[in-house]
Amino acid sequence: MKIFTSHFILLKDSDYQDLSPIFAEILKVVLEECGQMPEEDEIFHMFVDANTVDLDLNRKPEGYNRKGKVRIIFPTDRKEFYIKTFSKAIDLKHITYRVEVILENANISFKTTTNDNVEF
């Protein structure tokens, strides 16, 4: 089954601030896998900086909500982030696996669900 949304739900003592050191790596994986990586490094670092400021303060960050094939969304009502594709041609399986590895290597406690609230 194709994956259209991948939810990374933070568990136990894991919180937004734990994502700060690895946010750039997560964003880079998502953007590179979908061919959305900005040509200029400054633009990429602007997105990283805008999000890590909030993550460092343990606040919900903006995520990556630009128009494109994929978005990283941080819901306001729960401690999680999810990756969503707006294209039926994209399968998030590989991206999900790579993000899971990043989170595991950072010792972040989480669970993953897929295809929750899919709308086209």
Biotite code that builds the C-alpha atoms (Angstrom):
import biotite.structure as struc

atoms = struc.array([
    struc.Atom([0.000, 0.000, 0.000], chain_id="A", res_id=1, res_name="MET", atom_name="CA", element="C"),
    struc.Atom([1.272, 3.469, -0.851], chain_id="A", res_id=2, res_name="LYS", atom_name="CA", element="C"),
    struc.Atom([1.984, 5.835, 1.989], chain_id="A", res_id=3, res_name="ILE", atom_name="CA", element="C"),
    struc.Atom([0.591, 9.369, 1.625], chain_id="A", res_id=4, res_name="PHE", atom_name="CA", element="C"),
    struc.Atom([1.070, 10.561, 5.222], chain_id="A", res_id=5, res_name="THR", atom_name="CA", element="C"),
    struc.Atom([3.628, 9.472, 7.801], chain_id="A", res_id=6, res_name="SER", atom_name="CA", element="C"),
    struc.Atom([3.016, 10.571, 11.388], chain_id="A", res_id=7, res_name="HIS", atom_name="CA", element="C"),
    struc.Atom([5.883, 10.605, 13.889], chain_id="A", res_id=8, res_name="PHE", atom_name="CA", element="C"),
    struc.Atom([4.281, 10.759, 17.328], chain_id="A", res_id=9, res_name="ILE", atom_name="CA", element="C"),
    struc.Atom([6.636, 11.743, 20.140], chain_id="A", res_id=10, res_name="LEU", atom_name="CA", element="C"),
    struc.Atom([6.361, 9.500, 23.211], chain_id="A", res_id=11, res_name="LEU", atom_name="CA", element="C"),
    struc.Atom([7.409, 9.576, 26.862], chain_id="A", res_id=12, res_name="LYS", atom_name="CA", element="C"),
    struc.Atom([9.960, 12.256, 27.632], chain_id="A", res_id=13, res_name="ASP", atom_name="CA", element="C"),
    struc.Atom([10.639, 13.152, 23.979], chain_id="A", res_id=14, res_name="SER", atom_name="CA", element="C"),
    struc.Atom([9.648, 16.677, 23.092], chain_id="A", res_id=15, res_name="ASP", atom_name="CA", element="C"),
    struc.Atom([10.053, 19.319, 20.396], chain_id="A", res_id=16, res_name="TYR", atom_name="CA", element="C"),
    struc.Atom([13.427, 20.466, 21.740], chain_id="A", res_id=17, res_name="GLN", atom_name="CA", element="C"),
    struc.Atom([14.813, 16.966, 21.091], chain_id="A", res_id=18, res_name="ASP", atom_name="CA", element="C"),
    struc.Atom([14.171, 17.486, 17.374], chain_id="A", res_id=19, res_name="LEU", atom_name="CA", element="C"),
    struc.Atom([16.261, 20.657, 17.156], chain_id="A", res_id=20, res_name="SER", atom_name="CA", element="C"),
    struc.Atom([19.671, 18.996, 16.584], chain_id="A", res_id=21, res_name="PRO", atom_name="CA", element="C"),
    struc.Atom([18.274, 16.720, 13.855], chain_id="A", res_id=22, res_name="ILE", atom_name="CA", element="C"),
    struc.Atom([15.711, 18.965, 12.156], chain_id="A", res_id=23, res_name="PHE", atom_name="CA", element="C"),
    struc.Atom([18.104, 19.994, 9.365], chain_id="A", res_id=24, res_name="ALA", atom_name="CA", element="C"),
    struc.Atom([18.804, 16.344, 8.576], chain_id="A", res_id=25, res_name="GLU", atom_name="CA", element="C"),
    struc.Atom([15.095, 15.463, 8.509], chain_id="A", res_id=26, res_name="ILE", atom_name="CA", element="C"),
    struc.Atom([14.261, 18.430, 6.278], chain_id="A", res_id=27, res_name="LEU", atom_name="CA", element="C"),
    struc.Atom([17.146, 17.626, 3.928], chain_id="A", res_id=28, res_name="LYS", atom_name="CA", element="C"),
    struc.Atom([16.013, 13.995, 3.543], chain_id="A", res_id=29, res_name="VAL", atom_name="CA", element="C"),
    struc.Atom([12.440, 15.030, 2.753], chain_id="A", res_id=30, res_name="VAL", atom_name="CA", element="C"),
    struc.Atom([13.395, 17.745, 0.272], chain_id="A", res_id=31, res_name="LEU", atom_name="CA", element="C"),
    struc.Atom([16.075, 15.712, -1.514], chain_id="A", res_id=32, res_name="GLU", atom_name="CA", element="C"),
    struc.Atom([13.898, 12.614, -1.840], chain_id="A", res_id=33, res_name="GLU", atom_name="CA", element="C"),
    struc.Atom([11.136, 14.640, -3.494], chain_id="A", res_id=34, res_name="CYS", atom_name="CA", element="C"),
    struc.Atom([13.339, 16.863, -5.628], chain_id="A", res_id=35, res_name="GLY", atom_name="CA", element="C"),
    struc.Atom([12.368, 19.998, -3.686], chain_id="A", res_id=36, res_name="GLN", atom_name="CA", element="C"),
    struc.Atom([15.793, 20.930, -2.292], chain_id="A", res_id=37, res_name="MET", atom_name="CA", element="C"),
    struc.Atom([16.372, 24.664, -2.851], chain_id="A", res_id=38, res_name="PRO", atom_name="CA", element="C"),
    struc.Atom([19.216, 25.460, -5.219], chain_id="A", res_id=39, res_name="GLU", atom_name="CA", element="C"),
    struc.Atom([20.675, 28.000, -2.809], chain_id="A", res_id=40, res_name="GLU", atom_name="CA", element="C"),
    struc.Atom([21.981, 26.867, 0.590], chain_id="A", res_id=41, res_name="ASP", atom_name="CA", element="C"),
    struc.Atom([20.829, 30.130, 2.169], chain_id="A", res_id=42, res_name="GLU", atom_name="CA", element="C"),
    struc.Atom([17.180, 29.293, 1.484], chain_id="A", res_id=43, res_name="ILE", atom_name="CA", element="C"),
    struc.Atom([17.538, 25.833, 3.025], chain_id="A", res_id=44, res_name="PHE", atom_name="CA", element="C"),
    struc.Atom([19.250, 27.287, 6.102], chain_id="A", res_id=45, res_name="HIS", atom_name="CA", element="C"),
    struc.Atom([16.526, 29.922, 6.414], chain_id="A", res_id=46, res_name="MET", atom_name="CA", element="C"),
    struc.Atom([13.932, 27.125, 6.797], chain_id="A", res_id=47, res_name="PHE", atom_name="CA", element="C"),
    struc.Atom([16.162, 25.272, 9.262], chain_id="A", res_id=48, res_name="VAL", atom_name="CA", element="C"),
    struc.Atom([16.841, 28.386, 11.353], chain_id="A", res_id=49, res_name="ASP", atom_name="CA", element="C"),
    struc.Atom([13.183, 29.442, 11.433], chain_id="A", res_id=50, res_name="ALA", atom_name="CA", element="C"),
    struc.Atom([12.210, 26.032, 12.827], chain_id="A", res_id=51, res_name="ASN", atom_name="CA", element="C"),
    struc.Atom([15.114, 25.376, 15.190], chain_id="A", res_id=52, res_name="THR", atom_name="CA", element="C"),
    struc.Atom([14.518, 28.663, 17.037], chain_id="A", res_id=53, res_name="VAL", atom_name="CA", element="C"),
    struc.Atom([11.098, 27.363, 18.086], chain_id="A", res_id=54, res_name="ASP", atom_name="CA", element="C"),
    struc.Atom([12.339, 23.808, 18.656], chain_id="A", res_id=55, res_name="LEU", atom_name="CA", element="C"),
    struc.Atom([15.130, 25.072, 20.940], chain_id="A", res_id=56, res_name="ASP", atom_name="CA", element="C"),
    struc.Atom([12.445, 26.820, 23.019], chain_id="A", res_id=57, res_name="LEU", atom_name="CA", element="C"),
    struc.Atom([10.368, 23.615, 23.023], chain_id="A", res_id=58, res_name="ASN", atom_name="CA", element="C"),
    struc.Atom([7.631, 25.253, 20.955], chain_id="A", res_id=59, res_name="ARG", atom_name="CA", element="C"),
    struc.Atom([5.752, 23.927, 17.939], chain_id="A", res_id=60, res_name="LYS", atom_name="CA", element="C"),
    struc.Atom([7.665, 25.083, 14.859], chain_id="A", res_id=61, res_name="PRO", atom_name="CA", element="C"),
    struc.Atom([6.300, 26.171, 11.498], chain_id="A", res_id=62, res_name="GLU", atom_name="CA", element="C"),
    struc.Atom([7.475, 23.049, 9.679], chain_id="A", res_id=63, res_name="GLY", atom_name="CA", element="C"),
    struc.Atom([7.810, 23.106, 5.902], chain_id="A", res_id=64, res_name="TYR", atom_name="CA", element="C"),
    struc.Atom([4.479, 24.241, 4.485], chain_id="A", res_id=65, res_name="ASN", atom_name="CA", element="C"),
    struc.Atom([5.555, 25.565, 1.113], chain_id="A", res_id=66, res_name="ARG", atom_name="CA", element="C"),
    struc.Atom([3.727, 24.696, -2.055], chain_id="A", res_id=67, res_name="LYS", atom_name="CA", element="C"),
    struc.Atom([5.192, 21.515, -3.437], chain_id="A", res_id=68, res_name="GLY", atom_name="CA", element="C"),
    struc.Atom([4.998, 17.747, -3.541], chain_id="A", res_id=69, res_name="LYS", atom_name="CA", element="C"),
    struc.Atom([5.551, 17.225, 0.193], chain_id="A", res_id=70, res_name="VAL", atom_name="CA", element="C"),
    struc.Atom([5.104, 19.141, 3.431], chain_id="A", res_id=71, res_name="ARG", atom_name="CA", element="C"),
    struc.Atom([6.263, 18.690, 7.027], chain_id="A", res_id=72, res_name="ILE", atom_name="CA", element="C"),
    struc.Atom([3.461, 19.669, 9.368], chain_id="A", res_id=73, res_name="ILE", atom_name="CA", element="C"),
    struc.Atom([3.450, 20.120, 13.150], chain_id="A", res_id=74, res_name="PHE", atom_name="CA", element="C"),
    struc.Atom([-0.173, 19.961, 14.381], chain_id="A", res_id=75, res_name="PRO", atom_name="CA", element="C"),
    struc.Atom([-1.161, 22.389, 17.129], chain_id="A", res_id=76, res_name="THR", atom_name="CA", element="C"),
    struc.Atom([-3.129, 19.882, 19.193], chain_id="A", res_id=77, res_name="ASP", atom_name="CA", element="C"),
    struc.Atom([-0.646, 17.031, 19.674], chain_id="A", res_id=78, res_name="ARG", atom_name="CA", element="C"),
    struc.Atom([3.071, 16.322, 20.093], chain_id="A", res_id=79, res_name="LYS", atom_name="CA", element="C"),
    struc.Atom([3.962, 14.989, 16.663], chain_id="A", res_id=80, res_name="GLU", atom_name="CA", element="C"),
    struc.Atom([4.951, 15.956, 13.165], chain_id="A", res_id=81, res_name="PHE", atom_name="CA", element="C"),
    struc.Atom([3.925, 14.395, 9.927], chain_id="A", res_id=82, res_name="TYR", atom_name="CA", element="C"),
    struc.Atom([5.009, 14.336, 6.333], chain_id="A", res_id=83, res_name="ILE", atom_name="CA", element="C"),
    struc.Atom([2.246, 14.592, 3.783], chain_id="A", res_id=84, res_name="LYS", atom_name="CA", element="C"),
    struc.Atom([2.328, 14.296, 0.036], chain_id="A", res_id=85, res_name="THR", atom_name="CA", element="C"),
    struc.Atom([-0.226, 15.973, -2.188], chain_id="A", res_id=86, res_name="PHE", atom_name="CA", element="C"),
    struc.Atom([0.633, 13.799, -5.152], chain_id="A", res_id=87, res_name="SER", atom_name="CA", element="C"),
    struc.Atom([-0.771, 10.340, -5.784], chain_id="A", res_id=88, res_name="LYS", atom_name="CA", element="C"),
    struc.Atom([2.466, 9.568, -7.636], chain_id="A", res_id=89, res_name="ALA", atom_name="CA", element="C"),
    struc.Atom([4.670, 9.875, -4.527], chain_id="A", res_id=90, res_name="ILE", atom_name="CA", element="C"),
    struc.Atom([5.046, 7.058, -2.016], chain_id="A", res_id=91, res_name="ASP", atom_name="CA", element="C"),
    struc.Atom([6.533, 8.108, 1.336], chain_id="A", res_id=92, res_name="LEU", atom_name="CA", element="C"),
    struc.Atom([7.798, 4.621, 2.337], chain_id="A", res_id=93, res_name="LYS", atom_name="CA", element="C"),
    struc.Atom([11.496, 5.366, 1.789], chain_id="A", res_id=94, res_name="HIS", atom_name="CA", element="C"),
    struc.Atom([11.307, 8.834, 3.339], chain_id="A", res_id=95, res_name="ILE", atom_name="CA", element="C"),
    struc.Atom([9.476, 7.393, 6.354], chain_id="A", res_id=96, res_name="THR", atom_name="CA", element="C"),
    struc.Atom([12.184, 4.780, 6.841], chain_id="A", res_id=97, res_name="TYR", atom_name="CA", element="C"),
    struc.Atom([14.984, 7.363, 6.595], chain_id="A", res_id=98, res_name="ARG", atom_name="CA", element="C"),
    struc.Atom([13.299, 9.713, 9.093], chain_id="A", res_id=99, res_name="VAL", atom_name="CA", element="C"),
    struc.Atom([12.732, 6.787, 11.485], chain_id="A", res_id=100, res_name="GLU", atom_name="CA", element="C"),
    struc.Atom([16.466, 6.008, 11.361], chain_id="A", res_id=101, res_name="VAL", atom_name="CA", element="C"),
    struc.Atom([17.325, 9.655, 12.130], chain_id="A", res_id=102, res_name="ILE", atom_name="CA", element="C"),
    struc.Atom([14.938, 9.682, 15.109], chain_id="A", res_id=103, res_name="LEU", atom_name="CA", element="C"),
    struc.Atom([16.214, 6.338, 16.413], chain_id="A", res_id=104, res_name="GLU", atom_name="CA", element="C"),
    struc.Atom([19.851, 7.449, 16.146], chain_id="A", res_id=105, res_name="ASN", atom_name="CA", element="C"),
    struc.Atom([18.955, 10.551, 18.182], chain_id="A", res_id=106, res_name="ALA", atom_name="CA", element="C"),
    struc.Atom([17.348, 8.334, 20.873], chain_id="A", res_id=107, res_name="ASN", atom_name="CA", element="C"),
    struc.Atom([13.969, 9.987, 20.429], chain_id="A", res_id=108, res_name="ILE", atom_name="CA", element="C"),
    struc.Atom([11.046, 7.937, 21.661], chain_id="A", res_id=109, res_name="SER", atom_name="CA", element="C"),
    struc.Atom([8.320, 7.854, 19.000], chain_id="A", res_id=110, res_name="PHE", atom_name="CA", element="C"),
    struc.Atom([5.832, 5.731, 17.129], chain_id="A", res_id=111, res_name="LYS", atom_name="CA", element="C"),
    struc.Atom([4.911, 5.949, 13.476], chain_id="A", res_id=112, res_name="THR", atom_name="CA", element="C"),
    struc.Atom([1.485, 5.726, 11.890], chain_id="A", res_id=113, res_name="THR", atom_name="CA", element="C"),
    struc.Atom([0.711, 6.072, 8.203], chain_id="A", res_id=114, res_name="THR", atom_name="CA", element="C"),
    struc.Atom([-2.165, 7.232, 6.033], chain_id="A", res_id=115, res_name="ASN", atom_name="CA", element="C"),
    struc.Atom([-4.103, 8.953, 8.808], chain_id="A", res_id=116, res_name="ASP", atom_name="CA", element="C"),
    struc.Atom([-6.569, 11.568, 7.549], chain_id="A", res_id=117, res_name="ASN", atom_name="CA", element="C"),
    struc.Atom([-5.618, 11.220, 3.873], chain_id="A", res_id=118, res_name="VAL", atom_name="CA", element="C"),
    struc.Atom([-7.511, 13.631, 1.658], chain_id="A", res_id=119, res_name="GLU", atom_name="CA", element="C"),
    struc.Atom([-7.099, 14.281, -2.066], chain_id="A", res_id=120, res_name="PHE", atom_name="CA", element="C"),
])
